[in-house]
Amino acid sequence: MKTCAVIVTYGNRFHLLKKVIEGCLEEKVDKIIVVDNNSLPESRENIKKLEKEIPNLEVIYLDENKGSGGGYKIGLQKAYNDEECEFIWLLDDDNKPEKGSLKILKDFWKKLNVKEKEKNVALLSNRPSRPFYKETAIKNDERIILGRINSFIGFHVLDLPYIVVRFLKRVLLKENIDKYISDKNWGIVPVAPYGGLFFHKKLIDVIGYPMEEFFLYQDDFEYTYRITEKGGKIYLILNSIVEDLEKSWAGGTTIFHDYNKGPKMRVYYTVRNRVYFDLKYRVTNKPLYILNMILFKTLLFIFNGFKSNKVFNMAVEDGMKGKLEKVDLEKLG
């Protein structure tokens, strides 16, 4: 089971990337493909030095940042056409594999009795910093990640009681997802992040490559949901651990806090791309979807001190129009 790790890096993140590469080497990855998404000169020079030191490390240097969608597309194309690559393990540049994580994935794959699994199955390493994947797998409830059908970026009017109870448990009662224990070491999730995703390269024949038009955020949702939509399965393997070395930008008390206080660029791409994703795959009743959008916007307005959120509203409008392009940051104010 020859495995290639595909990693995308950018900015000045060599200190993180190096630890991830070291983790891959410890897991005996056969080849490491790094896409340098126009990282800063200091980082790029260090990457070039490391490339000379590690025989099975190959780096693709880009002259512009193509975002995660474009970066992973290029990395996947390289892995697909490389005879040394049979299986692909996607990792972010801050996803350090823990000891034995790759072997656990391989062992699970070998024992998995699914017809033509190379073309309809992906495995996902468990990232403890993203407990909602674990909760989804254990409870077998896709609403935790995606919300109901016809929800607006995960919000549905029918889930208001559920949202309130969930909020009280998490914030007031400090409920910890680790309390959810399964008698299995795996579960099914409807979508997956790039980081930790493991699959046979024949899967690409079925689902293609990520949408580079998304640039950043939700491109992994759109890409991996193609597996679920076509009747395939994504198995979260709970004892294959990948550690996030850097904390996510999202993580406020509520999603309203994240959308109002989060970095404008990240809010814009997250919302725009999620709106596009929902309309493409998850909306069957447009009036109900619009109702959920109005209610969500009203709550966001209240949480923002009765002030309009220009970036959020622009993102929603562009997503509904299918306007997918790299945004001019000056437009965000």
C-alpha positions as CSV (number, residue, x, y, z in Angstrom):
1,M,0.0,0.0,0.0
2,K,2.4,2.7,-1.2
3,T,1.2,6.0,0.2
4,C,1.9,9.6,-0.8
5,A,1.2,12.4,1.6
6,V,0.1,15.6,-0.1
7,I,0.6,18.8,1.9
8,V,-0.2,22.4,1.0
9,T,1.7,25.2,2.7
10,Y,1.8,29.0,2.4
11,G,3.0,32.2,4.2
12,N,5.7,31.7,6.8
13,R,4.8,28.3,8.2
14,F,8.0,26.3,7.7
15,H,8.2,25.7,11.5
16,L,4.9,23.8,11.3
17,L,5.5,22.1,8.0
18,K,8.8,20.6,9.2
19,K,7.1,18.9,12.1
20,V,4.4,17.5,9.8
21,I,7.0,16.2,7.4
22,E,8.9,14.6,10.3
23,G,5.7,13.0,11.4
24,C,5.1,11.6,7.9
25,L,8.7,10.1,7.8
26,E,8.1,8.5,11.2
27,E,4.9,6.9,9.8
28,K,7.0,5.6,6.8
29,V,5.1,7.5,4.1
30,D,6.6,6.4,0.8
31,K,6.6,9.8,-0.8
32,I,5.8,13.4,0.4
33,I,4.5,15.9,-2.1
34,V,4.4,19.5,-0.8
35,V,2.7,22.3,-2.7
36,D,4.4,25.6,-1.8
37,N,1.5,28.0,-2.3
38,N,3.8,31.0,-2.9
39,S,5.2,31.0,0.7
40,L,7.3,33.8,2.0
41,P,11.0,33.9,0.9
42,E,12.3,32.8,4.3
43,S,10.0,29.8,4.4
44,R,10.7,28.9,0.8
45,E,14.4,28.9,1.3
46,N,14.1,26.5,4.2
47,I,11.8,24.2,2.2
48,K,14.4,24.1,-0.6
49,K,17.1,23.1,1.9
50,L,14.8,20.4,3.4
51,E,14.0,19.1,-0.1
52,K,17.7,18.4,-0.7
53,E,18.0,16.5,2.6
54,I,15.0,14.2,2.1
55,P,15.1,11.9,-0.9
56,N,11.4,11.1,-1.0
57,L,10.3,14.7,-0.6
58,E,9.1,16.6,-3.8
59,V,8.0,20.2,-3.7
60,I,5.9,22.0,-6.3
61,Y,6.7,25.8,-6.1
62,L,3.9,28.1,-7.2
63,D,4.3,31.8,-8.1
64,E,0.9,32.7,-6.6
65,N,-1.2,31.5,-3.8
66,K,-4.0,29.5,-5.3
67,G,-5.7,28.8,-2.0
68,S,-6.5,25.4,-0.6
69,G,-8.7,24.5,-3.5
70,G,-6.1,25.2,-6.1
71,G,-3.2,24.0,-4.0
72,Y,-4.7,20.6,-3.3
73,K,-5.9,20.2,-6.9
74,I,-2.3,20.6,-8.1
75,G,-1.0,18.2,-5.4
76,L,-3.6,15.6,-6.2
77,Q,-2.9,15.8,-9.9
78,K,0.8,15.2,-9.2
79,A,0.0,12.2,-6.9
80,Y,-2.5,10.7,-9.3
81,N,0.0,10.7,-12.2
82,D,2.9,9.4,-10.0
83,E,3.5,5.7,-10.3
84,E,4.9,5.7,-6.7
85,C,1.5,6.7,-5.4
86,E,-1.2,4.2,-4.8
87,F,-2.9,5.7,-1.8
88,I,-3.1,9.4,-1.0
89,W,-3.0,10.9,2.5
90,L,-3.9,14.6,2.6
91,L,-2.5,16.7,5.4
92,D,-2.6,20.5,6.2
93,D,0.8,22.0,7.0
94,D,-0.1,22.0,10.7
95,N,-1.5,18.4,10.8
96,K,1.2,16.2,12.6
97,P,0.4,12.5,12.4
98,E,0.7,10.7,15.8
99,K,2.6,7.4,16.1
100,G,0.9,4.5,14.3
101,S,-1.8,6.7,12.7
102,L,-1.0,5.6,9.1
103,K,-0.7,1.9,10.0
104,I,-4.1,2.1,11.7
105,L,-5.6,3.5,8.5
106,K,-4.0,0.8,6.3
107,D,-5.1,-2.0,8.7
108,F,-8.7,-0.7,8.6
109,W,-8.6,-0.5,4.8
110,K,-7.3,-4.1,4.5
111,K,-10.1,-5.4,6.7
112,L,-12.9,-3.3,5.1
113,N,-15.2,-5.6,3.1
114,V,-16.7,-3.1,0.6
115,K,-17.2,-3.8,-3.1
116,E,-15.0,-1.6,-5.2
117,K,-13.8,0.3,-2.2
118,E,-11.0,2.0,-4.2
119,K,-13.7,4.0,-6.0
120,N,-16.2,4.8,-3.3
121,V,-14.5,4.8,0.1
122,A,-12.3,7.3,2.0
123,L,-10.9,7.1,5.5
124,L,-10.4,10.0,7.8
125,S,-7.9,10.3,10.7
126,N,-9.4,11.7,13.9
127,R,-8.4,15.3,14.8
128,P,-9.3,15.9,18.4
129,S,-9.4,19.7,17.8
130,R,-12.5,19.0,15.6
131,P,-14.8,17.1,18.0
132,F,-17.9,17.6,15.9
133,Y,-16.6,15.0,13.5
134,K,-16.3,12.4,16.3
135,E,-19.8,13.4,17.6
136,T,-21.2,13.0,14.1
137,A,-19.7,9.6,13.7
138,I,-20.7,8.3,17.0
139,K,-24.3,9.6,16.9
140,N,-24.7,9.0,13.2
141,D,-26.2,12.4,12.8
142,E,-25.1,14.5,9.8
143,R,-26.9,17.6,11.2
144,I,-24.1,18.2,13.6
145,I,-21.8,19.1,10.6
146,L,-24.2,20.0,7.8
147,G,-27.5,20.8,9.4
148,R,-30.8,19.7,8.0
149,I,-31.7,19.7,4.3
150,N,-32.7,23.3,3.4
151,S,-30.8,24.8,6.3
152,F,-28.9,28.0,5.8
153,I,-25.2,27.4,6.6
154,G,-26.3,24.8,9.1
155,F,-29.2,26.8,10.6
156,H,-32.8,25.5,10.3
157,V,-35.9,26.8,12.1
158,L,-36.9,23.3,13.2
159,D,-33.6,23.0,15.0
160,L,-34.0,26.0,17.3
161,P,-34.8,23.9,20.4
162,Y,-31.9,21.6,19.6
163,I,-29.6,24.6,19.1
164,V,-30.6,26.1,22.4
165,V,-30.1,22.8,24.3
166,R,-26.8,22.2,22.6
167,F,-25.6,25.7,23.5
168,L,-26.6,25.3,27.1
169,K,-24.8,22.0,27.4
170,R,-21.6,23.2,25.8
171,V,-21.4,26.7,27.3
172,L,-23.1,26.5,30.7
173,L,-22.6,22.8,31.5
174,K,-19.2,22.5,29.8
175,E,-20.2,19.3,28.1
176,N,-17.2,17.5,26.6
177,I,-17.5,15.4,23.5
178,D,-15.1,12.9,25.0
179,K,-18.0,11.6,27.1
180,Y,-19.4,10.1,23.9
181,I,-18.0,6.6,23.8
182,S,-18.5,4.1,21.0
183,D,-18.0,0.4,21.1
184,K,-16.5,0.8,17.6
185,N,-13.3,2.6,16.6
186,W,-15.0,4.1,13.6
187,G,-18.1,5.9,12.3
188,I,-19.5,7.5,9.2
189,V,-19.3,11.2,8.4
190,P,-20.9,13.0,5.4
191,V,-18.0,15.3,4.6
192,A,-14.4,15.6,5.7
193,P,-11.6,18.2,5.9
194,Y,-8.6,17.7,3.7
195,G,-6.4,17.2,6.7
196,G,-6.3,13.5,7.5
197,L,-8.2,12.2,4.4
198,F,-6.9,8.9,3.1
199,F,-8.0,7.1,-0.1
200,H,-7.0,5.1,-3.1
201,K,-6.2,7.3,-6.1
202,K,-8.9,5.6,-8.2
203,L,-11.4,7.6,-6.2
204,I,-10.2,10.6,-8.2
205,D,-11.7,8.9,-11.3
206,V,-15.1,9.2,-9.6
207,I,-15.0,12.6,-7.8
208,G,-12.4,14.5,-9.8
209,Y,-10.4,17.4,-8.2
210,P,-11.3,20.2,-5.8
211,M,-12.9,23.4,-7.1
212,E,-10.1,25.9,-7.3
213,E,-12.8,28.6,-7.7
214,F,-13.6,28.3,-4.0
215,F,-10.1,29.4,-3.2
216,L,-10.4,29.0,0.6
217,Y,-12.8,27.3,3.0
218,Q,-15.6,24.9,2.4
219,D,-13.8,23.6,-0.7
220,D,-13.0,20.4,1.3
221,F,-16.8,20.1,2.1
222,E,-17.7,20.4,-1.5
223,Y,-15.0,18.0,-2.6
224,T,-15.7,15.2,-0.1
225,Y,-19.5,15.5,-0.3
226,R,-19.1,14.2,-3.8
227,I,-18.2,10.8,-2.2
228,T,-21.4,10.8,-0.1
229,E,-23.6,12.1,-2.9
230,K,-22.5,9.3,-5.2
231,G,-23.3,6.6,-2.6
232,G,-19.8,6.2,-1.2
233,K,-18.7,6.4,2.5
234,I,-16.3,8.4,4.5
235,Y,-15.1,6.4,7.6
236,L,-13.8,8.4,10.5
237,I,-11.1,6.2,12.2
238,L,-11.2,7.3,15.8
239,N,-7.8,5.8,16.9
240,S,-5.8,7.2,13.9
241,I,-4.9,10.5,15.5
242,V,-3.6,13.6,13.7
243,E,-2.7,16.6,15.9
244,D,-3.5,20.1,14.9
245,L,-0.4,22.2,15.8
246,E,-2.3,25.5,15.3
247,K,-5.7,26.5,16.6
248,S,-8.5,27.3,14.1
249,W,-9.7,30.9,13.7
250,A,-13.2,29.9,14.4
251,G,-14.0,29.1,18.0
252,G,-16.1,31.8,19.6
253,T,-18.9,31.1,22.0
254,T,-21.4,31.0,19.1
255,I,-21.2,31.0,15.3
256,F,-22.7,34.5,15.4
257,H,-19.5,35.6,17.3
258,D,-17.3,34.0,14.7
259,Y,-19.1,35.6,11.8
260,N,-19.2,39.0,13.4
261,K,-15.7,39.1,14.9
262,G,-13.7,36.7,12.7
263,P,-11.2,37.9,10.1
264,K,-13.1,39.4,7.2
265,M,-11.4,37.4,4.4
266,R,-12.1,34.1,6.3
267,V,-15.7,35.0,7.0
268,Y,-16.3,36.0,3.4
269,Y,-15.0,32.8,1.8
270,T,-16.5,30.5,4.5
271,V,-20.0,32.0,4.0
272,R,-19.9,32.5,0.3
273,N,-18.7,29.0,-0.5
274,R,-21.1,27.4,2.1
275,V,-24.1,29.2,0.5
276,Y,-23.0,27.9,-2.9
277,F,-22.5,24.4,-1.6
278,D,-25.9,24.3,0.1
279,L,-27.7,25.5,-3.0
280,K,-25.9,23.0,-5.2
281,Y,-26.4,19.9,-3.0
282,R,-28.7,20.5,0.0
283,V,-31.6,22.8,-1.0
284,T,-34.8,21.1,-2.1
285,N,-37.2,23.8,-0.9
286,K,-36.0,27.3,-1.8
287,P,-38.7,29.3,0.1
288,L,-37.8,27.3,3.3
289,Y,-34.1,28.0,2.7
290,I,-34.8,31.7,2.3
291,L,-36.8,31.7,5.6
292,N,-33.9,30.1,7.4
293,M,-31.6,32.7,5.9
294,I,-33.8,35.6,7.0
295,L,-34.0,34.2,10.6
296,F,-30.2,33.6,10.7
297,K,-29.4,37.1,9.4
298,T,-31.8,38.5,12.1
299,L,-30.0,36.7,14.8
300,L,-26.6,37.8,13.4
301,F,-27.9,41.4,13.4
302,I,-28.9,41.1,17.0
303,F,-25.7,39.5,18.1
304,N,-23.8,42.3,16.3
305,G,-25.4,45.0,18.4
306,F,-28.1,45.8,15.7
307,K,-25.4,46.6,13.1
308,S,-25.4,45.3,9.6
309,N,-22.6,42.9,8.7
310,K,-21.4,44.1,5.3
311,V,-18.9,41.2,4.7
312,F,-21.4,38.5,5.6
313,N,-24.2,40.0,3.4
314,M,-21.9,40.4,0.5
315,A,-20.7,36.8,0.9
316,V,-24.3,35.5,0.9
317,E,-25.2,37.5,-2.2
318,D,-22.1,36.3,-4.1
319,G,-22.8,32.7,-3.1
320,M,-26.4,32.8,-4.2
321,K,-25.3,34.2,-7.6
322,G,-22.6,31.6,-8.0
323,K,-20.0,34.4,-8.1
324,L,-16.9,32.4,-7.3
325,E,-13.7,34.2,-7.8
326,K,-10.8,35.5,-5.7
327,V,-12.1,38.4,-3.8
328,D,-10.6,41.9,-3.8
329,L,-9.8,42.4,-0.1
330,E,-10.4,46.2,-0.4
331,K,-14.0,45.5,-1.2
332,L,-14.3,44.0,2.3
333,G,-13.5,47.3,3.9
